[in-house]
């Protein structure tokens, strides 16, 4: 059985959502961010948690801002209001 971290699962779900919105396969995303498909798969399943460097590479590869990958973890009022502007 593979161990997952709750934060990893949440991040992975968001990563998969953004990847699919961008119409990219795991292989294409991996190539764009200098990684490999098994690592992207592990991220999406919450098996691995990305380093800050990898979060930056993923955001760039997806043409997103970093906060779009991690804003799900921000429970502040500002984050909740960001989508209403």
mmCIF file as gemmi writes it, N, C-alpha and C atoms, coordinates in Angstrom:
data_model
loop_
_atom_site.group_PDB
_atom_site.id
_atom_site.type_symbol
_atom_site.label_atom_id
_atom_site.label_alt_id
_atom_site.label_comp_id
_atom_site.label_asym_id
_atom_site.label_entity_id
_atom_site.label_seq_id
_atom_site.pdbx_PDB_ins_code
_atom_site.Cartn_x
_atom_site.Cartn_y
_atom_site.Cartn_z
_atom_site.occupancy
_atom_site.B_iso_or_equiv
_atom_site.pdbx_formal_charge
_atom_site.auth_seq_id
_atom_site.auth_asym_id
_atom_site.pdbx_PDB_model_num
ATOM 1 N N . UNK Axp A 1 ? 0.844 -1.181 0 1 0 ? 1 A 1
ATOM 2 C CA . UNK Axp A 1 ? 0 0 0 1 0 ? 1 A 1
ATOM 3 C C . UNK Axp A 1 ? 0.892 1.248 0 1 0 ? 1 A 1
ATOM 4 N N . UNK Axp A 2 ? 0.553 2.217 -0.857 1 0 ? 2 A 1
ATOM 5 C CA . UNK Axp A 2 ? 1.324 3.448 -0.964 1 0 ? 2 A 1
ATOM 6 C C . UNK Axp A 2 ? 0.786 4.481 0.007 1 0 ? 2 A 1
ATOM 7 N N . UNK Axp A 3 ? 1.694 5.102 0.745 1 0 ? 3 A 1
ATOM 8 C CA . UNK Axp A 3 ? 1.303 6.101 1.723 1 0 ? 3 A 1
ATOM 9 C C . UNK Axp A 3 ? 1.162 7.468 1.042 1 0 ? 3 A 1
ATOM 10 N N . UNK Axp A 4 ? 0.091 8.188 1.372 1 0 ? 4 A 1
ATOM 11 C CA . UNK Axp A 4 ? -0.126 9.516 0.815 1 0 ? 4 A 1
ATOM 12 C C . UNK Axp A 4 ? -0.301 10.518 1.949 1 0 ? 4 A 1
ATOM 13 N N . UNK Axp A 5 ? 0.09 11.757 1.679 1 0 ? 5 A 1
ATOM 14 C CA . UNK Axp A 5 ? -0.11 12.844 2.633 1 0 ? 5 A 1
ATOM 15 C C . UNK Axp A 5 ? -1.371 13.599 2.225 1 0 ? 5 A 1
ATOM 16 N N . UNK Axp A 6 ? -2.199 14.024 3.184 1 0 ? 6 A 1
ATOM 17 C CA . UNK Axp A 6 ? -3.424 14.74 2.816 1 0 ? 6 A 1
ATOM 18 C C . UNK Axp A 6 ? -3.146 15.956 1.925 1 0 ? 6 A 1
ATOM 19 N N . UNK Axp A 7 ? -2.068 16.687 2.228 1 0 ? 7 A 1
ATOM 20 C CA . UNK Axp A 7 ? -1.728 17.845 1.416 1 0 ? 7 A 1
ATOM 21 C C . UNK Axp A 7 ? -1.343 17.418 0.009 1 0 ? 7 A 1
ATOM 22 N N . UNK Axp A 8 ? -0.656 16.293 -0.079 1 0 ? 8 A 1
ATOM 23 C CA . UNK Axp A 8 ? -0.258 15.77 -1.382 1 0 ? 8 A 1
ATOM 24 C C . UNK Axp A 8 ? -1.45 15.391 -2.23 1 0 ? 8 A 1
ATOM 25 N N . UNK Axp A 9 ? -2.447 14.79 -1.617 1 0 ? 9 A 1
ATOM 26 C CA . UNK Axp A 9 ? -3.658 14.398 -2.342 1 0 ? 9 A 1
ATOM 27 C C . UNK Axp A 9 ? -4.391 15.638 -2.849 1 0 ? 9 A 1
ATOM 28 N N . UNK Axp A 10 ? -4.519 16.638 -1.997 1 0 ? 10 A 1
ATOM 29 C CA . UNK Axp A 10 ? -5.202 17.878 -2.382 1 0 ? 10 A 1
ATOM 30 C C . UNK Axp A 10 ? -4.443 18.564 -3.516 1 0 ? 10 A 1
ATOM 31 N N . UNK Axp A 11 ? -3.115 18.68 -3.369 1 0 ? 11 A 1
ATOM 32 C CA . UNK Axp A 11 ? -2.312 19.291 -4.419 1 0 ? 11 A 1
ATOM 33 C C . UNK Axp A 11 ? -2.437 18.49 -5.713 1 0 ? 11 A 1
ATOM 34 N N . UNK Axp A 12 ? -2.373 17.191 -5.609 1 0 ? 12 A 1
ATOM 35 C CA . UNK Axp A 12 ? -2.456 16.332 -6.787 1 0 ? 12 A 1
ATOM 36 C C . UNK Axp A 12 ? -3.753 16.477 -7.539 1 0 ? 12 A 1
ATOM 37 N N . UNK Axp A 13 ? -4.849 16.596 -6.808 1 0 ? 13 A 1
ATOM 38 C CA . UNK Axp A 13 ? -6.142 16.798 -7.462 1 0 ? 13 A 1
ATOM 39 C C . UNK Axp A 13 ? -6.16 18.119 -8.225 1 0 ? 13 A 1
ATOM 40 N N . UNK Axp A 14 ? -5.586 19.153 -7.606 1 0 ? 14 A 1
ATOM 41 C CA . UNK Axp A 14 ? -5.527 20.462 -8.264 1 0 ? 14 A 1
ATOM 42 C C . UNK Axp A 14 ? -4.615 20.409 -9.484 1 0 ? 14 A 1
ATOM 43 N N . UNK Axp A 15 ? -3.485 19.742 -9.362 1 0 ? 15 A 1
ATOM 44 C CA . UNK Axp A 15 ? -2.564 19.61 -10.488 1 0 ? 15 A 1
ATOM 45 C C . UNK Axp A 15 ? -3.241 18.893 -11.658 1 0 ? 15 A 1
ATOM 46 N N . UNK Axp A 16 ? -3.918 17.81 -11.382 1 0 ? 16 A 1
ATOM 47 C CA . UNK Axp A 16 ? -4.607 17.055 -12.437 1 0 ? 16 A 1
ATOM 48 C C . UNK Axp A 16 ? -5.665 17.925 -13.113 1 0 ? 16 A 1
ATOM 49 N N . UNK Axp A 17 ? -6.41 18.665 -12.306 1 0 ? 17 A 1
ATOM 50 C CA . UNK Axp A 17 ? -7.45 19.555 -12.841 1 0 ? 17 A 1
ATOM 51 C C . UNK Axp A 17 ? -6.834 20.587 -13.803 1 0 ? 17 A 1
ATOM 52 N N . UNK Axp A 18 ? -5.751 21.231 -13.38 1 0 ? 18 A 1
ATOM 53 C CA . UNK Axp A 18 ? -5.118 22.249 -14.221 1 0 ? 18 A 1
ATOM 54 C C . UNK Axp A 18 ? -4.468 21.636 -15.457 1 0 ? 18 A 1
ATOM 55 N N . UNK Axp A 19 ? -3.892 20.452 -15.304 1 0 ? 19 A 1
ATOM 56 C CA . UNK Axp A 19 ? -3.287 19.771 -16.458 1 0 ? 19 A 1
ATOM 57 C C . UNK Axp A 19 ? -4.342 19.454 -17.503 1 0 ? 19 A 1
ATOM 58 N N . UNK Axp A 20 ? -5.466 18.931 -17.054 1 0 ? 20 A 1
ATOM 59 C CA . UNK Axp A 20 ? -6.535 18.581 -17.994 1 0 ? 20 A 1
ATOM 60 C C . UNK Axp A 20 ? -7.144 19.83 -18.631 1 0 ? 20 A 1
ATOM 61 N N . UNK Axp A 21 ? -7.29 20.901 -17.863 1 0 ? 21 A 1
ATOM 62 C CA . UNK Axp A 21 ? -7.775 22.172 -18.426 1 0 ? 21 A 1
ATOM 63 C C . UNK Axp A 21 ? -6.849 22.664 -19.534 1 0 ? 21 A 1
ATOM 64 N N . UNK Axp A 22 ? -5.56 22.376 -19.38 1 0 ? 22 A 1
ATOM 65 C CA . UNK Axp A 22 ? -4.562 22.791 -20.367 1 0 ? 22 A 1
ATOM 66 C C . UNK Axp A 22 ? -4.442 21.791 -21.518 1 0 ? 22 A 1
ATOM 67 N N . UNK Axp A 23 ? -5.237 20.731 -21.48 1 0 ? 23 A 1
ATOM 68 C CA . UNK Axp A 23 ? -5.242 19.696 -22.518 1 0 ? 23 A 1
ATOM 69 C C . UNK Axp A 23 ? -3.865 19.074 -22.707 1 0 ? 23 A 1
ATOM 70 N N . UNK Axp A 24 ? -3.211 18.779 -21.586 1 0 ? 24 A 1
ATOM 71 C CA . UNK Axp A 24 ? -1.894 18.148 -21.603 1 0 ? 24 A 1
ATOM 72 C C . UNK Axp A 24 ? -1.979 16.738 -21.039 1 0 ? 24 A 1
ATOM 73 N N . UNK Axp A 25 ? -1.172 15.86 -21.588 1 0 ? 25 A 1
ATOM 74 C CA . UNK Axp A 25 ? -1.02 14.532 -20.992 1 0 ? 25 A 1
ATOM 75 C C . UNK Axp A 25 ? 0.025 14.641 -19.882 1 0 ? 25 A 1
ATOM 76 N N . UNK Axp A 26 ? 0.129 13.607 -19.088 1 0 ? 26 A 1
ATOM 77 C CA . UNK Axp A 26 ? 1.185 13.58 -18.07 1 0 ? 26 A 1
ATOM 78 C C . UNK Axp A 26 ? 2.559 13.641 -18.726 1 0 ? 26 A 1
ATOM 79 N N . UNK Axp A 27 ? 2.722 12.964 -19.841 1 0 ? 27 A 1
ATOM 80 C CA . UNK Axp A 27 ? 4.002 12.986 -20.556 1 0 ? 27 A 1
ATOM 81 C C . UNK Axp A 27 ? 4.346 14.397 -21.031 1 0 ? 27 A 1
ATOM 82 N N . UNK Axp A 28 ? 3.357 15.093 -21.577 1 0 ? 28 A 1
ATOM 83 C CA . UNK Axp A 28 ? 3.595 16.449 -22.076 1 0 ? 28 A 1
ATOM 84 C C . UNK Axp A 28 ? 3.949 17.403 -20.934 1 0 ? 28 A 1
ATOM 85 N N . UNK Axp A 29 ? 3.232 17.29 -19.823 1 0 ? 29 A 1
ATOM 86 C CA . UNK Axp A 29 ? 3.534 18.142 -18.674 1 0 ? 29 A 1
ATOM 87 C C . UNK Axp A 29 ? 4.927 17.834 -18.143 1 0 ? 29 A 1
ATOM 88 N N . UNK Axp A 30 ? 5.253 16.562 -18.053 1 0 ? 30 A 1
ATOM 89 C CA . UNK Axp A 30 ? 6.579 16.166 -17.564 1 0 ? 30 A 1
ATOM 90 C C . UNK Axp A 30 ? 7.676 16.752 -18.447 1 0 ? 30 A 1
ATOM 91 N N . UNK Axp A 31 ? 7.502 16.675 -19.741 1 0 ? 31 A 1
ATOM 92 C CA . UNK Axp A 31 ? 8.504 17.212 -20.655 1 0 ? 31 A 1
ATOM 93 C C . UNK Axp A 31 ? 8.651 18.727 -20.475 1 0 ? 31 A 1
ATOM 94 N N . UNK Axp A 32 ? 7.533 19.413 -20.327 1 0 ? 32 A 1
ATOM 95 C CA . UNK Axp A 32 ? 7.564 20.867 -20.171 1 0 ? 32 A 1
ATOM 96 C C . UNK Axp A 32 ? 8.254 21.319 -18.883 1 0 ? 32 A 1
ATOM 97 N N . UNK Axp A 33 ? 8.166 20.499 -17.84 1 0 ? 33 A 1
ATOM 98 C CA . UNK Axp A 33 ? 8.754 20.927 -16.561 1 0 ? 33 A 1
ATOM 99 C C . UNK Axp A 33 ? 10.044 20.17 -16.224 1 0 ? 33 A 1
ATOM 100 N N . UNK Axp A 34 ? 10.568 19.427 -17.182 1 0 ? 34 A 1
ATOM 101 C CA . UNK Axp A 34 ? 11.845 18.748 -16.974 1 0 ? 34 A 1
ATOM 102 C C . UNK Axp A 34 ? 11.777 17.59 -16.007 1 0 ? 34 A 1
ATOM 103 N N . UNK Axp A 35 ? 10.68 16.866 -16.06 1 0 ? 35 A 1
ATOM 104 C CA . UNK Axp A 35 ? 10.488 15.738 -15.154 1 0 ? 35 A 1
ATOM 105 C C . UNK Axp A 35 ? 10.168 14.495 -15.977 1 0 ? 35 A 1
ATOM 106 N N . UNK Axp A 36 ? 9.431 13.563 -15.387 1 0 ? 36 A 1
ATOM 107 C CA . UNK Axp A 36 ? 9.024 12.366 -16.108 1 0 ? 36 A 1
ATOM 108 C C . UNK Axp A 36 ? 7.599 11.984 -15.716 1 0 ? 36 A 1
ATOM 109 N N . UNK Axp A 37 ? 6.95 11.175 -16.568 1 0 ? 37 A 1
ATOM 110 C CA . UNK Axp A 37 ? 5.555 10.821 -16.351 1 0 ? 37 A 1
ATOM 111 C C . UNK Axp A 37 ? 5.301 10.124 -15.027 1 0 ? 37 A 1
ATOM 112 N N . UNK Axp A 38 ? 6.148 9.172 -14.592 1 0 ? 38 A 1
ATOM 113 C CA . UNK Axp A 38 ? 5.871 8.537 -13.296 1 0 ? 38 A 1
ATOM 114 C C . UNK Axp A 38 ? 5.86 9.545 -12.134 1 0 ? 38 A 1
ATOM 115 N N . UNK Axp A 39 ? 6.742 10.542 -12.182 1 0 ? 39 A 1
ATOM 116 C CA . UNK Axp A 39 ? 6.755 11.539 -11.117 1 0 ? 39 A 1
ATOM 117 C C . UNK Axp A 39 ? 5.481 12.375 -11.135 1 0 ? 39 A 1
ATOM 118 N N . UNK Axp A 40 ? 5.034 12.778 -12.323 1 0 ? 40 A 1
ATOM 119 C CA . UNK Axp A 40 ? 3.781 13.548 -12.44 1 0 ? 40 A 1
ATOM 120 C C . UNK Axp A 40 ? 2.622 12.697 -11.928 1 0 ? 40 A 1
ATOM 121 N N . UNK Axp A 41 ? 2.606 11.437 -12.28 1 0 ? 41 A 1
ATOM 122 C CA . UNK Axp A 41 ? 1.568 10.525 -11.803 1 0 ? 41 A 1
ATOM 123 C C . UNK Axp A 41 ? 1.58 10.439 -10.277 1 0 ? 41 A 1
ATOM 124 N N . UNK Axp A 42 ? 2.774 10.315 -9.701 1 0 ? 42 A 1
ATOM 125 C CA . UNK Axp A 42 ? 2.89 10.257 -8.238 1 0 ? 42 A 1
ATOM 126 C C . UNK Axp A 42 ? 2.411 11.551 -7.592 1 0 ? 42 A 1
ATOM 127 N N . UNK Axp A 43 ? 2.706 12.687 -8.209 1 0 ? 43 A 1
ATOM 128 C CA . UNK Axp A 43 ? 2.2 13.959 -7.679 1 0 ? 43 A 1
ATOM 129 C C . UNK Axp A 43 ? 0.676 13.986 -7.706 1 0 ? 43 A 1
ATOM 130 N N . UNK Axp A 44 ? 0.104 13.607 -8.822 1 0 ? 44 A 1
ATOM 131 C CA . UNK Axp A 44 ? -1.352 13.658 -8.976 1 0 ? 44 A 1
ATOM 132 C C . UNK Axp A 44 ? -2.074 12.697 -8.036 1 0 ? 44 A 1
ATOM 133 N N . UNK Axp A 45 ? -1.426 11.634 -7.666 1 0 ? 45 A 1
ATOM 134 C CA . UNK Axp A 45 ? -2.031 10.669 -6.741 1 0 ? 45 A 1
ATOM 135 C C . UNK Axp A 45 ? -1.718 10.98 -5.28 1 0 ? 45 A 1
ATOM 136 N N . UNK Axp A 46 ? -0.902 12.001 -5.041 1 0 ? 46 A 1
ATOM 137 C CA . UNK Axp A 46 ? -0.571 12.383 -3.679 1 0 ? 46 A 1
ATOM 138 C C . UNK Axp A 46 ? 0.517 11.534 -3.049 1 0 ? 46 A 1
ATOM 139 N N . UNK Axp A 47 ? 1.18 10.722 -3.85 1 0 ? 47 A 1
ATOM 140 C CA . UNK Axp A 47 ? 2.26 9.874 -3.34 1 0 ? 47 A 1
ATOM 141 C C . UNK Axp A 47 ? 3.502 10.71 -3.072 1 0 ? 47 A 1
ATOM 142 N N . UNK Axp A 48 ? 3.727 11.7 -3.908 1 0 ? 48 A 1
ATOM 143 C CA . UNK Axp A 48 ? 4.856 12.621 -3.758 1 0 ? 48 A 1
ATOM 144 C C . UNK Axp A 48 ? 4.322 14.033 -3.551 1 0 ? 48 A 1
ATOM 145 N N . UNK Axp A 49 ? 5.085 14.823 -2.806 1 0 ? 49 A 1
ATOM 146 C CA . UNK Axp A 49 ? 4.776 16.241 -2.603 1 0 ? 49 A 1
ATOM 147 C C . UNK Axp A 49 ? 5.898 17.021 -3.277 1 0 ? 49 A 1
ATOM 148 N N . UNK Axp A 50 ? 5.561 18.002 -4.121 1 0 ? 50 A 1
ATOM 149 C CA . UNK Axp A 50 ? 6.599 18.685 -4.889 1 0 ? 50 A 1
ATOM 150 C C . UNK Axp A 50 ? 7.434 19.646 -4.053 1 0 ? 50 A 1
ATOM 151 N N . UNK Axp A 51 ? 8.662 19.836 -4.47 1 0 ? 51 A 1
ATOM 152 C CA . UNK Axp A 51 ? 9.515 20.87 -3.88 1 0 ? 51 A 1
ATOM 153 C C . UNK Axp A 51 ? 9.046 22.226 -4.403 1 0 ? 51 A 1
ATOM 154 N N . UNK Axp A 52 ? 9.537 23.28 -3.79 1 0 ? 52 A 1
ATOM 155 C CA . UNK Axp A 52 ? 9.204 24.623 -4.269 1 0 ? 52 A 1
ATOM 156 C C . UNK Axp A 52 ? 9.664 24.797 -5.711 1 0 ? 52 A 1
ATOM 157 N N . UNK Axp A 53 ? 10.841 24.306 -6.02 1 0 ? 53 A 1
ATOM 158 C CA . UNK Axp A 53 ? 11.347 24.395 -7.392 1 0 ? 53 A 1
ATOM 159 C C . UNK Axp A 53 ? 10.401 23.719 -8.367 1 0 ? 53 A 1
ATOM 160 N N . UNK Axp A 54 ? 9.893 22.547 -8.001 1 0 ? 54 A 1
ATOM 161 C CA . UNK Axp A 54 ? 8.986 21.838 -8.893 1 0 ? 54 A 1
ATOM 162 C C . UNK Axp A 54 ? 7.643 22.57 -9.012 1 0 ? 54 A 1
ATOM 163 N N . UNK Axp A 55 ? 7.158 23.16 -7.941 1 0 ? 55 A 1
ATOM 164 C CA . UNK Axp A 55 ? 5.918 23.947 -8.02 1 0 ? 55 A 1
ATOM 165 C C . UNK Axp A 55 ? 6.107 25.09 -9.018 1 0 ? 55 A 1
ATOM 166 N N . UNK Axp A 56 ? 7.248 25.753 -8.967 1 0 ? 56 A 1
ATOM 167 C CA . UNK Axp A 56 ? 7.533 26.84 -9.907 1 0 ? 56 A 1
ATOM 168 C C . UNK Axp A 56 ? 7.584 26.322 -11.342 1 0 ? 56 A 1
ATOM 169 N N . UNK Axp A 57 ? 8.227 25.179 -11.544 1 0 ? 57 A 1
ATOM 170 C CA . UNK Axp A 57 ? 8.303 24.588 -12.891 1 0 ? 57 A 1
ATOM 171 C C . UNK Axp A 57 ? 6.923 24.159 -13.396 1 0 ? 57 A 1
ATOM 172 N N . UNK Axp A 58 ? 6.136 23.578 -12.515 1 0 ? 58 A 1
ATOM 173 C CA . UNK Axp A 58 ? 4.789 23.15 -12.907 1 0 ? 58 A 1
ATOM 174 C C . UNK Axp A 58 ? 3.932 24.344 -13.307 1 0 ? 58 A 1
ATOM 175 N N . UNK Axp A 59 ? 3.989 25.399 -12.512 1 0 ? 59 A 1
ATOM 176 C CA . UNK Axp A 59 ? 3.213 26.605 -12.831 1 0 ? 59 A 1
ATOM 177 C C . UNK Axp A 59 ? 3.624 27.145 -14.195 1 0 ? 59 A 1
ATOM 178 N N . UNK Axp A 60 ? 4.915 27.214 -14.444 1 0 ? 60 A 1
ATOM 179 C CA . UNK Axp A 60 ? 5.405 27.701 -15.73 1 0 ? 60 A 1
ATOM 180 C C . UNK Axp A 60 ? 4.947 26.791 -16.873 1 0 ? 60 A 1
ATOM 181 N N . UNK Axp A 61 ? 5.051 25.492 -16.676 1 0 ? 61 A 1
ATOM 182 C CA . UNK Axp A 61 ? 4.664 24.527 -17.705 1 0 ? 61 A 1
ATOM 183 C C . UNK Axp A 61 ? 3.166 24.602 -18.026 1 0 ? 61 A 1
ATOM 184 N N . UNK Axp A 62 ? 2.372 24.954 -17.022 1 0 ? 62 A 1
ATOM 185 C CA . UNK Axp A 62 ? 0.917 25.051 -17.194 1 0 ? 62 A 1
ATOM 186 C C . UNK Axp A 62 ? 0.466 26.464 -17.576 1 0 ? 62 A 1
ATOM 187 N N . UNK Axp A 63 ? 1.431 27.395 -17.679 1 0 ? 63 A 1
ATOM 188 C CA . UNK Axp A 63 ? 1.113 28.804 -17.943 1 0 ? 63 A 1
ATOM 189 C C . UNK Axp A 63 ? 0.155 29.364 -16.901 1 0 ? 63 A 1
ATOM 190 N N . UNK Axp A 64 ? 0.435 29.035 -15.648 1 0 ? 64 A 1
ATOM 191 C CA . UNK Axp A 64 ? -0.371 29.494 -14.514 1 0 ? 64 A 1
ATOM 192 C C . UNK Axp A 64 ? 0.527 30.232 -13.535 1 0 ? 64 A 1
ATOM 193 N N . UNK Axp A 65 ? -0.096 30.996 -12.665 1 0 ? 65 A 1
ATOM 194 C CA . UNK Axp A 65 ? 0.638 31.612 -11.565 1 0 ? 65 A 1
ATOM 195 C C . UNK Axp A 65 ? 0.717 30.571 -10.445 1 0 ? 65 A 1
ATOM 196 N N . UNK Axp A 66 ? 1.756 30.664 -9.646 1 0 ? 66 A 1
ATOM 197 C CA . UNK Axp A 66 ? 1.958 29.692 -8.572 1 0 ? 66 A 1
ATOM 198 C C . UNK Axp A 66 ? 0.725 29.616 -7.673 1 0 ? 66 A 1
ATOM 199 N N . UNK Axp A 67 ? 0.14 30.763 -7.34 1 0 ? 67 A 1
ATOM 200 C CA . UNK Axp A 67 ? -1.008 30.734 -6.429 1 0 ? 67 A 1
ATOM 201 C C . UNK Axp A 67 ? -2.164 29.923 -6.987 1 0 ? 67 A 1
ATOM 202 N N . UNK Axp A 68 ? -2.257 29.79 -8.319 1 0 ? 68 A 1
ATOM 203 C CA . UNK Axp A 68 ? -3.338 28.992 -8.892 1 0 ? 68 A 1
ATOM 204 C C . UNK Axp A 68 ? -3.163 27.502 -8.579 1 0 ? 68 A 1
ATOM 205 N N . UNK Axp A 69 ? -1.931 27.098 -8.323 1 0 ? 69 A 1
ATOM 206 C CA . UNK Axp A 69 ? -1.668 25.714 -7.933 1 0 ? 69 A 1
ATOM 207 C C . UNK Axp A 69 ? -1.896 25.478 -6.444 1 0 ? 69 A 1
ATOM 208 N N . UNK Axp A 70 ? -1.646 26.499 -5.636 1 0 ? 70 A 1
ATOM 209 C CA . UNK Axp A 70 ? -1.645 26.288 -4.186 1 0 ? 70 A 1
ATOM 210 C C . UNK Axp A 70 ? -2.708 27.079 -3.429 1 0 ? 70 A 1
ATOM 211 N N . UNK Axp A 71 ? -3.515 27.872 -4.125 1 0 ? 71 A 1
ATOM 212 C CA . UNK Axp A 71 ? -4.489 28.707 -3.408 1 0 ? 71 A 1
ATOM 213 C C . UNK Axp A 71 ? -5.541 27.894 -2.662 1 0 ? 71 A 1
ATOM 214 N N . UNK Axp A 72 ? -5.683 26.644 -3.004 1 0 ? 72 A 1
ATOM 215 C CA . UNK Axp A 72 ? -6.628 25.779 -2.297 1 0 ? 72 A 1
ATOM 216 C C . UNK Axp A 72 ? -6.244 25.609 -0.826 1 0 ? 72 A 1
ATOM 217 N N . UNK Axp A 73 ? -4.968 25.841 -0.508 1 0 ? 73 A 1
ATOM 218 C CA . UNK Axp A 73 ? -4.499 25.725 0.871 1 0 ? 73 A 1
ATOM 219 C C . UNK Axp A 73 ? -4.647 27.018 1.658 1 0 ? 73 A 1
ATOM 220 N N . UNK Axp A 74 ? -4.945 28.127 0.979 1 0 ? 74 A 1
ATOM 221 C CA . UNK Axp A 74 ? -5.036 29.432 1.626 1 0 ? 74 A 1
ATOM 222 C C . UNK Axp A 74 ? -6.471 29.649 2.096 1 0 ? 74 A 1
ATOM 223 N N . UNK Axp A 75 ? -6.655 29.649 3.399 1 0 ? 75 A 1
ATOM 224 C CA . UNK Axp A 75 ? -7.992 29.787 3.976 1 0 ? 75 A 1
ATOM 225 C C . UNK Axp A 75 ? -8.298 31.214 4.41 1 0 ? 75 A 1
ATOM 226 N N . UNK Axp A 76 ? -7.445 32.165 3.987 1 0 ? 76 A 1
ATOM 227 C CA . UNK Axp A 76 ? -7.653 33.546 4.393 1 0 ? 76 A 1
ATOM 228 C C . UNK Axp A 76 ? -8.805 34.174 3.624 1 0 ? 76 A 1
ATOM 229 N N . UNK Axp A 77 ? -9.302 35.259 4.135 1 0 ? 77 A 1
ATOM 230 C CA . UNK Axp A 77 ? -10.39 35.993 3.493 1 0 ? 77 A 1
ATOM 231 C C . UNK Axp A 77 ? -9.98 36.471 2.11 1 0 ? 77 A 1
ATOM 232 N N . UNK Axp A 78 ? -8.749 36.933 1.972 1 0 ? 78 A 1
ATOM 233 C CA . UNK Axp A 78 ? -8.287 37.434 0.688 1 0 ? 78 A 1
ATOM 234 C C . UNK Axp A 78 ? -8.349 36.361 -0.382 1 0 ? 78 A 1
ATOM 235 N N . UNK Axp A 79 ? -7.988 35.146 -0.05 1 0 ? 79 A 1
ATOM 236 C CA . UNK Axp A 79 ? -8.004 34.054 -1.03 1 0 ? 79 A 1
ATOM 237 C C . UNK Axp A 79 ? -9.43 33.732 -1.45 1 0 ? 79 A 1
ATOM 238 N N . UNK Axp A 80 ? -10.339 33.763 -0.514 1 0 ? 80 A 1
ATOM 239 C CA . UNK Axp A 80 ? -11.738 33.467 -0.841 1 0 ? 80 A 1
ATOM 240 C C . UNK Axp A 80 ? -12.329 34.565 -1.718 1 0 ? 80 A 1
ATOM 241 N N . UNK Axp A 81 ? -11.907 35.783 -1.523 1 0 ? 81 A 1
ATOM 242 C CA . UNK Axp A 81 ? -12.437 36.898 -2.289 1 0 ? 81 A 1
ATOM 243 C C . UNK Axp A 81 ? -11.746 37.069 -3.634 1 0 ? 81 A 1
ATOM 244 N N . UNK Axp A 82 ? -10.599 36.446 -3.828 1 0 ? 82 A 1
ATOM 245 C CA . UNK Axp A 82 ? -9.827 36.612 -5.054 1 0 ? 82 A 1
ATOM 246 C C . UNK Axp A 82 ? -10.653 36.258 -6.285 1 0 ? 82 A 1
ATOM 247 N N . UNK Axp A 83 ? -11.458 35.219 -6.183 1 0 ? 83 A 1
ATOM 248 C CA . UNK Axp A 83 ? -12.249 34.789 -7.335 1 0 ? 83 A 1
ATOM 249 C C . UNK Axp A 83 ? -13.482 35.631 -7.589 1 0 ? 83 A 1
ATOM 250 N N . UNK Axp A 84 ? -13.796 36.569 -6.71 1 0 ? 84 A 1
ATOM 251 C CA . UNK Axp A 84 ? -15.023 37.353 -6.864 1 0 ? 84 A 1
ATOM 252 C C . UNK Axp A 84 ? -14.776 38.72 -7.484 1 0 ? 84 A 1
ATOM 253 N N . UNK Axp A 85 ? -13.536 39.04 -7.781 1 0 ? 85 A 1
ATOM 254 C CA . UNK Axp A 85 ? -13.243 40.35 -8.373 1 0 ? 85 A 1
ATOM 255 C C . UNK Axp A 85 ? -13.539 40.378 -9.837 1 0 ? 85 A 1
